[in-house]
Amino acid sequence: MSHRGVGGYPPAGGGQSPARIGSDSIVRAGSVLYPDVVTGNRFQTGHHAVVREQTTVGHDCVVGSQVVVDGQSDLGDEVSLQTGAYVPAETTLGDRVFLGPRAVLTNDPYPLRQGVDLAGPTLEADVTVGANATVLPGVTVGERSFVAAGAVVTEDVPPSTLAVGTPAKHRPLPEPLAAGNVHR
């Protein structure tokens, strides 16, 4: 296991635990794992990834280059976050979730306008979110759904559904996309 770039050691007297990184993991240069992060085995980052405090990451997960996972998020097993994806605080990702390059999840329904509780989205098992797509706060994307590249998801997506467009409309999932995600 490589610890180069890991910044997961709390300040003296801070009351936090150092990051705990599972076995056979790789944390690449420039990446930072905050205190109280716990990862499963075979976790790996790209370069300059950030995983914030009180986040749990399952086994066999990839947090790609320049990905940010804000604190208090939960990632299942075999999750793959591609270059530049953003996962806000209070987000839940099920097993085998895939976020394409620059996909953005959000958690604040009224940024800087109202004092509201943050509500990250929930992506259930085997969800794929295409490149440059956006999922708004509090939205649930159902199991085996597919969010097309560039889509803006403003409401819950039923399981096994294709979400496409801005705002995203729901369509039947085409047969080639019907299977669950395969860990690679």
Secondary structure, DSSP 8 states (H G I E B T S, - for coil): -B-TT------TT------B--TT-B--TT-EE-TT-EE-TT-EE-TT-EE-TT-EE-TT-EE-TT-EE-SS-EE-TT-EE-TT-EE-TT-EE-TT-EE-TT-EE---SSTTTS-------EE-TT-EE-TT-EE-TT-EE-TT-EE-TT-EE-S-B-TTEEEETTTTEEEE--GGG-S-----
